[in-house]
């Protein structure tokens, strides 16, 4: 069956490619995000995507930047709702963990770093930095440390959380619960967590 190609603007074509790359990432993992696979998904030519991204690595970098911007925007909105009492911190934790796990961000970042492209971290780190700066301090306290802990925990959980939890005989969601406990302890250091992970003397 022949593919009917519709004429798209350069920006629309680029956005369509990134959306297709994101779908392939979730379905097949980072190794599946190639110019050929994305071109086939959206009915474009390899040359067309080469023009937009330069290489498969350029496509993966653009995908990482796009995902970082979208994810941090969503998390930022949820954080603001939580501060206004309209949302629960658990939503922040779940959204962050899901971004790295179910949406494939953790696998993509790890794949690119192991491929020797540490520069791929730049757009992700910049997006997180912008988010922290825009949100500002929480109850007078800077949020840099708790952001670092949450992101690194979510990344580690995406890569080996299931295997580690099984090996230790712990429920799969244990890392999420620990991250939530840290956020709650950060917000209210005088509170005593019911699971004993945070106690005041």
GICORWO-V349759 format. One record per residue. N is the residue number from 1. RES is the residue in three letters. SS is DSSP state (h for helix, s for strand, l for the rest). PHI is phi in whole degrees, -180 to 180 (* if undefined). NEAR is the number of other C-alpha atoms within 10 Angstrom. Layout:
# GICORWO-V349759
n->(N	N)
res->(RES	RES)
ss->(SS	SS)
phi->(PHI	PHI)
near->(NEAR	NEAR)
This chain:
# GICORWO-V349759
n->(1	2	3	4	5	6	7	8	9	10	11	12	13	14	15	16	17	18	19	20	21	22	23	24	25	26	27	28	29	30	31	32	33	34	35	36	37	38	39	40	41	42	43	44	45	46	47	48	49	50	51	52	53	54	55	56	57	58	59	60	61	62	63	64	65	66	67	68	69	70	71	72	73	74	75	76	77	78	79	80	81	82	83	84	85	86	87	88	89	90	91	92	93	94	95	96	97	98	99	100	101	102	103	104	105	106	107	108	109	110	111	112	113	114	115	116	117	118	119	120	121	122	123	124	125	126	127	128	129	130	131	132	133	134	135	136	137	138	139	140	141	142	143	144	145	146	147	148	149	150	151	152	153	154	155	156	157	158	159	160	161	162	163	164	165	166	167	168	169	170	171	172	173	174	175	176	177	178	179	180	181	182	183	184	185	186	187	188	189	190	191	192	193	194	195	196	197	198	199	200	201)
res->(UNK	UNK	UNK	UNK	UNK	UNK	UNK	UNK	UNK	UNK	UNK	UNK	UNK	UNK	UNK	UNK	UNK	UNK	UNK	UNK	UNK	UNK	UNK	UNK	UNK	UNK	UNK	UNK	UNK	UNK	UNK	UNK	UNK	UNK	UNK	UNK	UNK	UNK	UNK	UNK	UNK	UNK	UNK	UNK	UNK	UNK	UNK	UNK	UNK	UNK	UNK	UNK	UNK	UNK	UNK	UNK	UNK	UNK	UNK	UNK	UNK	UNK	UNK	UNK	UNK	UNK	UNK	UNK	UNK	UNK	UNK	UNK	UNK	UNK	UNK	UNK	UNK	UNK	UNK	UNK	UNK	UNK	UNK	UNK	UNK	UNK	UNK	UNK	UNK	UNK	UNK	UNK	UNK	UNK	UNK	UNK	UNK	UNK	UNK	UNK	UNK	UNK	UNK	UNK	UNK	UNK	UNK	UNK	UNK	UNK	UNK	UNK	UNK	UNK	UNK	UNK	UNK	UNK	UNK	UNK	UNK	UNK	UNK	UNK	UNK	UNK	UNK	UNK	UNK	UNK	UNK	UNK	UNK	UNK	UNK	UNK	UNK	UNK	UNK	UNK	UNK	UNK	UNK	UNK	UNK	UNK	UNK	UNK	UNK	UNK	UNK	UNK	UNK	UNK	UNK	UNK	UNK	UNK	UNK	UNK	UNK	UNK	UNK	UNK	UNK	UNK	UNK	UNK	UNK	UNK	UNK	UNK	UNK	UNK	UNK	UNK	UNK	UNK	UNK	UNK	UNK	UNK	UNK	UNK	UNK	UNK	UNK	UNK	UNK	UNK	UNK	UNK	UNK	UNK	UNK	UNK	UNK	UNK	UNK	UNK	UNK)
ss->(l	l	l	l	l	l	l	l	l	h	h	h	h	h	h	h	h	h	h	h	h	h	h	h	h	h	h	h	l	h	h	h	l	l	h	h	h	h	h	h	h	h	l	l	l	h	h	h	h	h	h	h	h	l	l	h	h	h	h	h	h	h	h	h	h	h	h	h	h	h	h	h	h	h	h	h	h	h	h	h	h	h	h	l	l	l	l	l	h	h	h	h	h	h	h	h	h	h	h	h	l	l	l	l	h	h	h	h	h	h	h	h	h	h	l	l	l	h	h	h	h	h	h	h	h	h	h	h	h	h	h	h	h	h	h	l	l	s	l	l	s	l	l	h	h	h	h	h	h	h	h	h	h	h	h	h	h	h	h	h	h	h	h	h	h	h	h	h	l	l	l	l	l	h	h	h	h	h	h	h	h	h	h	h	h	h	h	l	l	l	l	l	l	l	l	l	l	l	l	l	l)
phi->(*	-76	-98	-87	-95	-95	-81	-117	-67	-58	-70	-64	-65	-66	-64	-63	-64	-68	-67	-66	-63	-65	-65	-66	-57	-68	-78	-118	88	-63	-66	-85	-84	-121	-61	-63	-66	-69	-60	-66	-65	-107	71	-115	-95	-58	-64	-63	-72	-62	-64	-77	-118	85	-169	-63	-63	-63	-63	-65	-65	-65	-64	-60	-65	-63	-64	-62	-62	-67	-66	-67	-65	-66	-64	-59	-64	-70	-62	-63	-65	-65	-65	-87	77	-101	-151	-105	-55	-60	-63	-65	-63	-63	-65	-67	-64	-65	-62	-78	-97	-64	-91	86	-63	-64	-65	-64	-61	-63	-58	-69	-66	-67	-82	93	-106	-69	-63	-64	-70	-54	-64	-70	-65	-65	-65	-66	-62	-61	-60	-62	-66	-70	-74	72	-67	-106	51	83	-111	-65	-102	-61	-66	-71	-66	-57	-63	-65	-66	-67	-66	-65	-65	-63	-66	-64	-83	-147	-62	-64	-67	-66	-61	-64	-64	-94	70	-109	-60	-58	-87	-59	-62	-65	-64	-66	-65	-64	-62	-65	-64	-64	-67	-66	-73	-142	-63	-86	-77	-105	-70	-69	-91	83	-79	-140	-130	-103	-84)
near->(3	5	9	8	10	10	8	10	9	12	10	11	18	19	14	17	25	21	17	19	26	23	17	20	22	18	14	11	17	22	13	15	25	20	26	16	15	26	20	15	15	17	15	19	15	16	13	15	22	16	12	16	18	13	15	16	17	16	23	26	23	19	24	24	20	18	22	21	18	13	21	21	16	14	20	19	14	19	19	13	15	16	13	10	10	10	15	14	20	17	15	22	22	17	19	21	26	18	22	24	20	14	20	24	27	24	21	23	22	18	16	20	14	10	10	10	14	12	11	22	17	13	18	22	13	14	20	23	15	16	18	17	13	10	15	14	12	11	11	7	11	14	18	15	10	15	16	11	14	22	18	15	19	24	23	15	23	21	16	10	20	16	12	15	16	11	9	8	9	12	12	15	13	14	22	20	16	17	22	19	21	19	21	17	17	17	16	11	14	12	13	16	15	9	10	8	11	17	13	8	5)
